[in-house]
Amino acid sequence: MKTKVLSIFLIFALYTNAQQAFNFDNEYLRYNAKYGFIKGGEVIISSKKIQHNNIDCYDVKIDMYSVGIVDDLFKFHDIFRSIFSAQTLKPYKFIRDANEGSYKQYEEVNYYDTYVESSVKGRFETSERFYDVVSGIFALRSYNWDKMNLNDVLIFPIYFDEQITNTRIVYKGKEKVKLNGKYYNCRKFVPVFTGIKMFGKEGVSIYFTDDYKRKPVLIKVNFRVGSFKVELIE
């Protein structure tokens, strides 16, 4: 079974007809991944505005890698990169470079209005332009949260790991989060991954700041046999 410990929480997307305008240019976010009190990895999210085929786009990279004892036991280094429209947030190009122990895979995906072309799976027809896992995060950050009620569910198909997955996102309301001695007023979202038995109750919870930046500050991943957290440090 392929190991996707740090990448699985990224799989989500949402409707676009309620997006607001946000500026993610030159954003740099750095995180620690902790297994209890043990720091096992780091995550860096960086974004910049570019011109792609004469279209204003964001170029976003998510870099995830193991450190310390986890690096000694199970070395991983995954990179996700997406180029997506600054207006619609729909992707044009997605790159996944996965190095997880003995498992390695490099995939480039090009998105079009009526088909997707993958260097791994090839070309297949689609009825719409899908999100990838990176543009989906930024689409969620741009969504009009004020129109959402507790336990509202967003459903949207997303292309990842060579397949289209329908993922449900449940809105769990507002919550205050304490990290490194600082409190953040947040909004909580819970992606629901059907058919994945390794998760416990609320397998993945994601907390975004309830302000104009909408920064993801905390991700909790609960397995049946343990859990880890990804915490913002800068």
Secondary structure, 3 states (H helix, E strand, C coil): CCCCCCCHHHCCCCCCCCECCCCCCCCEEEEEEEECCEEEEEEEEEEEEEEECCEEEEEEEEEEEECHHHHHHCCEEEEEEEEEECCCCCEEEEEEEEEECCEEEEEEEEECCCEEEECCCEEEECCCCCECHHHHHHHHHHECHHHCCCCCEEEEEEEECCEEEEEEEEEEEEEEEEECCEEEEEEEEEEECCCCCCEEEEEEEEEEECCCCCCEEEEEEEECCEEEEEEECC
